[in-house]
Amino acid sequence: MQSSVSHPDDGTVASPTLECDGNLSRSVNSRLLSGAGLSKRGAAVALILVPLHTAWLVYGEIVLRVTTSSASLVPSVIAVLVILTMLNAVVGSRRPDWKLTSTDLFVCYAALTLSAIITGFDFFQLLLPSIMFPAYYEQFVPALRALNDLWPRWLRPTQSDIVYSFFNGGRGVLDVELWRAWSVPIFIWTGFITALLIVMLSMNLLIKEQWIRHERLSFPIVQIPLTLCEEGARQQLFRSRLFWVSFVVVFATLSSNALSALFPYLPRIQIDLNNIGRYFASPFSGAAPFYLSWSPFAIGLLYFVPLDVLFSCWFFFVVRKALEVLGVVYGWRAPDAGNSANVFPFVREIVQGAWVGLSIVLVWSLRRHLIHVWQIATGKQSDRNRTIYRLAYVGLITGFASLMLFEWIAGMRLWLAATYFFLFFVSTLVMTRIFAEVGAPSTDFYFFNVENLTVSLLGTQALRAPEVVMLGQCYWFNHGYRQHPMGQQLAVLKMMDRFSVRLFGVLGLVLASMMVGVITAFLVSIAAYHSLGAATAKVNGGQVALGGWEIWNRILSWQNNPQPPQASTLTIMGIGGIIVFGLAKLGDLWLGNPFRPVGFVFAFSYALDYNWNLFLGVWLVKLLILRLGGFKVFQHLAPLFIGALLADALAQVVFGVLSATVGVALPVYLSRSGS
């Protein structure tokens, strides 16, 4: 399969870090028996920051409506990293022995990112509304009563007063009965999440050598944190005038937007989303919604994405929209169809097949490596990494078996649980590949989720009543996939190649930070909902809308309208798979092929709808820079884009805190998204 090798002529990796550390190609696996363990100071600082940052993130998104976890590069984490580097400079000038090393900063970034991703909006924050929803809303939706009886009681508190206070508030956070009611569900769901994370981490340990060392995937997402963590690169960045020009301009612009809510005479500049599709006449209205956006954060990140990946993404998005217009022209599609399912060009069905196709392509491309790893793990070949591979296989098998056992006890047949989690983890492999190659500002794969793929292949008619409930409830960790733990884990393993730390130390950091984050998120979420009320206007209603209404409405639909597998759906899925196979084969035959399978899957999965024009614009700018000025000019201009990204991240956090302080929303982004 065609890979994203870092070629100097395409600007795949153009961070200033290249000039400070040229030993980029060292194997991650060499860290197992060499290098130092994590420093006590770095680990201590990280584990102090994780619960504080997680509490801020979860409380901010649930109560303050300050969303910071939906980006691939978490803005609040980047802001904390910037603040740490500033404090580090001040402390280091007075007490050099107190100064955090580059490795310490890496440890802090990794711990904060991994805990933020697992506790973000599209992952943990949908869990609690999903498990509590039917017990409360059955009084308003009688059809939920039967489903509530099927929903295992040991997975949630069932006491009527606990259910009532969760949605209406009024209960003190020090109430002993509250925490007694939640103790068993917290323990069970923490175990479930741990099993998910262990399987993902085990898969990463098995594939990282192939993807990181041999295929040398670009991981654009790591360029910014690497630059901030490495002292030489950071000093070089902060000496750049281009960096400070872009930083000041962007921060001033976003500050003016935010403060205009308090001081109306300040200028306001629309940044973010504008749905121009609402102005389109037929047949072009068939392409609506059609967004334009402007995000300094996204532009700064996309600067480090390979040219061919940028091209593939925006090109296939344009193809998709052109097909929607053609559908209106030939009467195959209503002019106002929007993003509806089961209408030409059948994007959601094609996407499901494309994900299956890309998973097959990826597994096939890994076959020799996985055989080699298995031989090492079983002792048929000698290798210094035998221990880590054995550990990975143990984690993979025990984690997968634990998840199957969980679903079986809850009422799902073993074969169905095995099928579902197999589809989930091979789909997660696809997401990780996209994460590693594209490095997009956001990975919102709204048109794809594993539950829909499962029922497309099996039909809802084959499901028993408890299985409908359990399968539908799994949507809480499958909504949109903007939070992607496996991709972030692999990015951390990629970054550790720059620092002298042992792999076992990093593995401990990964699991510890995620678990501390999960426990903190449970405590903050439960306290917030029971004191304020999940169904009140005192909290963000998005978590209940998606984790409650969307999940349980779909379960009701499956229960009331059982269907066998649809031949038409399977046929269209097959077309999606064939397209991916063809693009992969084209990459084998044509070395300069710009049409990437990941670009097709990414563009057709909704992930590009909000920022396709940024992919196009950055691709064009990057192409001109490389063609006219070459790699040195491209590298010279990198601080301009990093400055824009850091200013955006810092502004989001600063004015998020100010919003909470003054009690007035101070948005840095002003949009007219339309309907």
N, C-alpha and C positions, 0 to 999 in steps of 0.2 A: 504494500500500500504506500502511496506517495506520502512522504513525511515532510514536516516543516524543518528542514535543516537550516541552521543559522548561516546564511550566506551574506558576506559583507556587502554585496552589490544590491541586495533587496532590503537592507535595513531591518532584518528580522530582530536583531538584538542591538539596540543602539543607545543603551543607557551609558552615561558617563562612567559606570562601574567598569567598563571594558578597559579603560586606561589605567585603572587602579589594580586590577587583578586579572591577569590574562590566563590564569590557570583554570578556565571555565570547564574544561572537559574531564576533570578528575571524576572517577567513579564514586557514586554515592555509597556503594557497598564497601569501599575501602575504609569507611568510617566505623565499621563494626568493631574491628580489633585495633584501630589506631585512633589517634586524636584524644582529646580530653573529655571528661564528663562535663555535664552542665555545671557552671559555677553556682555555688550556693547563693551568691548575691543576685545573679540574674534570675534564678528560679524563684527566690523569695519575692523579688520585686514583681515578677510575673504573676505569682499566685496571690499577691495582695491586690494587684490591679484587676485580675479577672473577675472576682465577685463584684467589685466596685463598678467596673465597666458594664458587666452583664446586668446589674441592677439598674443602672442608668438606661441602658438600651431597652430592656424589657418594660420598665416603668414609663420610659419616654414614648415607646410605641403604643402601649396600652392606654395610658392616661393622658400624656401630653400631646399625643398624635405627631410626634417627631420621628419620622421613619428614617432609619439609618442602616438597616441590615439588608436592604434589598439589592445593593450593589455588590458586584463580585469582589471589588476592592472596598472594604467597609470604610466609609468616610470617617466615622468616629474613631476607628482604630488608627487610621492614617493621621488624624488630628492628634491623638494621644502620642503617637510616635514622634511627630514634629515637636510637641511640647517636651517630650523626654529628651530629645536631642538639644533643645534650647537649655533646659535645666542642666543637662550633662555638661554643656560648655561652661556654664556659670560655676557649677560645683567643681568641675575639673580645674578651673583656673585658681581655685582657692585650696581645694583638697584633692590633689591628683589621685590619691589612693582610693577615693570614694567614686571615682568616675566609672560609669558603666562602659564595658568594652563593646566592640561591635557584635560579639557573640551574645552578650547580655541583651542588647537591643533586639537582636534577631529572636531571642527567646521570648521577649516581651511581645513582639509583633505576632509571633506564631501562636502564643497562648491566647492573646486577645482575639485574633482572627478566628481561631478554631472554636472558641467559646461563643463568639458572636454569631457565627454561622449556624451553629446547632440550636441556638435559642432565638433565632430570627423569626420574622413574620410568617414565612412560608414553611416553617418547620415546627418548632416547639409551640409557638404561640397559637397554633390552630388545634393543638391537642386538647386542652382543657375545655374549650367550648364544644368540641366534638363529643366528648364523653359525657358532658353534663346536659346537653341540649334536649334529648327526648324526654327526660324525667320532668322537666319544667314545661316544655312547650306542648306536651300531650294534652294539656287543658285547653289549648287553643286549636290544636290540630289533632282531632280524635284518632286519625289513622296512625299517629305516632305511638299510641298506647300498645298496640300489638308488637311494634318494633322495640319499644322500651322493655317489654317482657323478654324479648329475645336477646337483648343486650346484657351481657354478663354483669351481675351486680358486684363481683369482686374487682372489677376494673374501675370503679368510681364510687364516691360516696352516694348513698341512697337515702339518708335521713332527710325527711321533708324540710326541716328547718335549714339544713345545710344547703339543699338544692335551692331553696327560696333565697337565702342570703347571697348565694353565688350570683344570681341574676338581679337581685334588688338591693344588695348592700346592707349596711347597717350593723354588721358584726365586727367586733373588735379583733384586731390581729393577734391579741394575746389570749384569745379564747381557747382554753385547753381542749374542749370538745371539737372545735374546728380542726385542730391539728391531729387529734386522735382519729377523726373520720377520714382524714386525708393520708394517714401514715401508710396504710397498705397500698392504695393506688400509687402513691409516690414511689414506693419500693418497687412495685411491679413495672411501672412505666419507665423508671430509670433503668431497670434491667433490660427491658425491650430496646430502649434507645442504645444502651451499651452494646447489645448484641448486634444491632445494625452497624454501629461504628466499628466494632471489631472485625466484622466481615469486610467492610470497606477498607479498613487499614490492612487487613491480610491480603486483599486483592492488590492493593498498592505495592506491598512488599514483593509480590510475585511479578508484577509487570514493570516496576520502576526502572530496573536495569535496562530493559529493552527500550522503553520510551524516553528515558532521560539520557542514557549514555549512547545507545546504538542509533536510535532514530533522532535523537537530539531535538525533541520538540521544543518549541521556542518559549513557551510559558511567558507571554507578554505581561501577565498579571504580576510577576515577581520583580519586574525591573524597578518600579518605584520604591517598594520597601527595601530592596537590596541597596539602592542608592542612598537611602536614609540611614540604613544600618552601618554600612561600611564607612569608616571615618574619612578615608582619602576621597572617596566619591562624594561624600556629603560636603566636605570642605570645598571641593572643586565646584560643586553645584552652587553653594552659597556665595562663592566669589564671582559668579556669572552675573553680568548686568542684565542679560536677557531674562534670567530667572526672576530677578527682582522687578523688572518692568512688567512682566506678565502677572506676577503675583499681586503687585499693587493695583494694577488695572482691574483684574478680576475681583479681588477682594473689595475694592471700592465700589464696583458695580453691584455686586451682590449685597453689600452693606446698604447701599442706597435703596435697593429694592426692599430689603427687610425693614429699614427704619422709616420708609415712606408710610408704613401702617401707623406710626406714631406721629410723623411729621409729613403731612400730605404734600407740602411744597417741594419735597425732594423728588428728583427725577426717578421714574420707574421704567425699566426696560424689560419687555417680555422675554423671558428665557424659559425653556422647557418645551411644553407640547402645544401645538396648534393644529387642530384637525381641519385642514383645508379641504378635505373630502366632502364636507357638508355643503361646499359651494359648487361641487361638480354637477353638471347636467348629464342626462343619459346620452350615451352609454357609459361615460366615464364615472358616473355615480356608482357603477358596479364595483369600482375599486375602493369605495369608501368603507370604513374610515381610512383616511390617508393622512398620516401625521408628518409634520416637520418639527424638529426639535433643535435646541441649541444648548449644549451642556459643556462647560469648560472641563468638568471632571471627565466626561466621556471622551472628549477630544484629546485630552492629555494622555489617557490610557490607550486610545486607538493608535496613537503615533508609533507605538511599539509592536503593533500587530503586523505580521508579514504581508507584503503587497498582494500575493496571490490569494491569501485568505480574505483580505478586505474586498478584493474584486469579486471573488466567488459569492460572498454574502450579499453585497448590494445587487449583483447581477441576477441572482436567482430570486431576490425579492422583486425586482422589476419584472422578471418573467412571470412570477405569481400574479402580480397586479395586472399585467397585460392579459393573462388568461381570464381573469375576472371580467375585464372589459369585453373581451371577445365573447364570453358567455352571454353578456347582455345583448351584444350585436346579433348573435344567432338565436336568441330566445331560449338559451339553456339556463339562464340565471335572471332573477328579478333585479331590476335596477337598485332596489333598496335591500338586497339580501344581506349586506354587511358581512359579518363573520359567522353567519349561521352554518350549522352542520348539515351534511347531506345535500349540498348544492354544489353545482359546478363552480370551480374545478376540483371539488371534493378534497380540499386541502387536508382536512383532519384525517381522512382515511389514507391519503397518500403518505402523510407524515408517519402514521403508525407503521405502514409497510417499510418506509425509509429507515425508521429506527431499527426494525428487525433486520433489514438488509445490512445496515452499517454495523450492527452488533455481530452479524455473521462474518462480515469482512474483517472486523477487528480481531475476533477470536481466531479466524483462519490465519491472519498475519502474525499472531502470537504463538501459533502452534509449536514451532520448533523451539522457541524460547521456553515455553511452558514444559515441553518434554525434557529439555535440558535441566530446568529447575527441579522437576520431579526426580530425575536421576540423581541430582545432587542431594536432594532431601532424603531419598531412600538409600543413600550410600553407594550407589552404583558408580558415581564419579566423586572424586575428592575435590573439595572447594572450601575455602575459609568461611563461606557464607552458609554452610550447611545448617547451622543452628538457626539462623534467621529464617531460612526457607521452611524448616520443620515447624518452627513457631507459627509461620504464616499459614501453613496447611492445617495445623491444629486449630488456630483461630477461625479459619474459614469453615471448617467442618463443624466445630462446636457451636459457633455463632449461628450458622445456618440451621443446624439441628434445633437450637434453642428457639429460634423464631418459628420453625415448624411446630414445635411442641406447644408454644404459646397459642398459636392459632387453632391447633387441634383441641386443646383443653377448652378453648372458647367456643368451639362448635364447628370448626372447619375440617373437612376430610383431609387426610395427610397428602393425598395426591394433588389436591387443589392448592394446599399451602405450599407444597414443593413447586408447583407450576408457577404460582404467583411470585414467590420470592426469586425463582430462577429468572423470570422475566424482569423483575425489579432490578436485580443486580447486573444483568447483562445490559439493561437500559442505563443503569448508573455508569457502566463502563463507557457507553457512548457519550454520556454527559461529560465524563472526565476527559475523554479525548477532545471534545469540543472546547472544554474549559482550557485544556493545555494548548490547543492550537489557535483558538480564536481570541481568548482572553477578553471577551466582550465586557462592556461596563455592567451589563445585566444579562442574566440567562433566564428569561421568562418563557419557558416552553409550555405556554398555556394550552396549545392545541394538542399536546400529548400528555397522557398519564397512563400509568401501568394498569390501573383498574379498567379503563376503557379498552386498552389493548387486550386484557384478559377476557372481557366479555365479548369483544369482537371475535376472538378465536374460539371461545367455548359457548357463547350465548348465555343469556341470563336464565334460560329455561333449564339449564343443567345444574343450577345452583339451588340448594336447599335454603329454607328461610333463614336459619342462623348464618349461613354463608353469605347471603346477600348483605346482611348487616355488617359482618366482619370485613368483607371485601370492600364495601363502600366506605367504612370508617377509616380504612387505610389511606384514604385521600388526604388525611391531615399531614402526612409526610411526603405527599406526592403533588401538592398544589404548586404548579408553576416552576418549581425547582430553582427559584432564585437563590435559595440557600443550598449549597452543594458541598456537603462535608467531604466526600471522597476527593473531589477536585482540589479542595483546599488542603487536604492532607498531603496529596501528591506534590502540590506546590511547595509545602514546607519541606518535604524530602528533597525537592529540587534545590531549595535555598540553602539547605544545610551543607551542600557541596562546597559552599564558599567559606564555611567556618569549621574550625577544628573541634568538632564535637562528635562523640560516639553515637552511632545509630540508636543504641538501646536508650540513651538519654533522651533523644528526640521522641522515641516511641512512648516513653513514660510521660513526657511533656504533652504529647498529643492526647493521650487518654486522660491524664490528670486535669488538664485545662478544660476539656469537654465535659468531664463529670462535675467539676466544680461549677462550671457554667450552668449545667442542667439543674443541679440542686438549687443554685441561686435563683434560677428562673422559676422553679416551682414555688419557692418561698415568696418571691416578689409577686408573681401572678396570682397566687391564691390570696395573699393579703390584699392586693388591689381589687380583685373582683368581689371578695366578700365584704370589703369595707365600702366600696363605691357602687357595685352592681354592674354585671356584664350587660344587662338589658337596659341600662340607663344612659342618659346623655352625658354622664360624667366620664365615660371612657370611649375609646375608639370603637366604633361599631363594626369595623372591618373584620375583626377576628371572629365575631359571632356570625356575621353574614356569610363568611366562607367556611369556617370551621363548624358552624351549626346549620344554617339554612341550606347552603349549597350541598353539603355532604348528605344531609338527611332527606332533602328533596330528591336527590338522585337515587338514594336507597329506596324511597317510596316509589319512584318511577320503575325501577327494576322489579320491585315486589309486585306492583300492580299490572305490569305489562311484560310478562316473561316472553322472551324471544329466542328462537334457535339462532345459530350462526347464520349471517346473511351472506349469500353467495356473492352479491354485488359488492358488499364491503370487502370481502376477502379478495375479490378480483382487483379492486382498486388498490388495496394494500399490496398485492403482488406487483402492480405497476410501480408503486413507490420503491419497492425492493429492487426491481429490475433497473430503475434509474440509478440507484446507488451503486449496484454492481457495475453498470456501464461506466459511471464516472470513475470508480476505482480502477477498472481495467484500462480506461483511457490514460490514467496517471501512470500506469505501468508501461504503456506504449509510447507516450509522449512526455519526455522529460520536462518540458516547459509548460505542461498543461496547467492553465490557471483555474480550471473548473474543479473545485474540491468537493468531495462528498460531504464533508462537515459543513461547507458553505451552503449546500442544498438543504441539508437537514435543519440547519440553524435558521435559514431564511423562511422555510415553510412551517416552522414551529411557533410562529408569532413572536419569537425572540427579537426580531429585527424591526417590528412594526413601529416602535417609538423612536428609533434612531438610525434608520436606514440612510438618511441623508448625511449623517455624520460619517458613516462608513464610506460613502461615495466621496464626500468632501475631503476627508483625511487621505483616502487613497489617491485622489488627484494631486493634492499638495505633496504627498510623500513621493509620488511618481516623478513630479517635476523636480523636486529637490535632488533626488537620486540621479536622475538623468542629466540635469544641468550642473549640479555641484558635486555629486559623488557622495561617498560614505562619510568623508570628513566633514562636509557641510551639514549633512544629516545629523551627525553626532554633535556638531557645534550648536545646532538649533534645538537639541533635545531639552536643555534647561528651560526654554521658552514654554514648552508644553508641560513639563513637570511643574513649573511655577503656576500655571493655570489650574492644574489638578489639585495641587496642595492648597491653593487659595480657596478653591471651591469647597474642599473637604473641611478646612478650618472654619469657613463661614457658616457651613451647615451646622457645625457643632456649637460655635459661639452663639449664633442667634437661636439655636434650639434651647440652649441654657437660658438665654435672655427671655425667650418666650415663656418658659416655665417661671421665671422670676417675676416678670411684670404682669403675667396673666393675659397677655395679648399675643395672638399668632403673628410671628414675624417671618413670613416665608421669603427665602432668598430667591426662589423660583416663582415666576408669575406666568401662568399659562391660560390658554383658552382652548381646552381640549375638545369641547363640543361633545355631541352625542354620536 
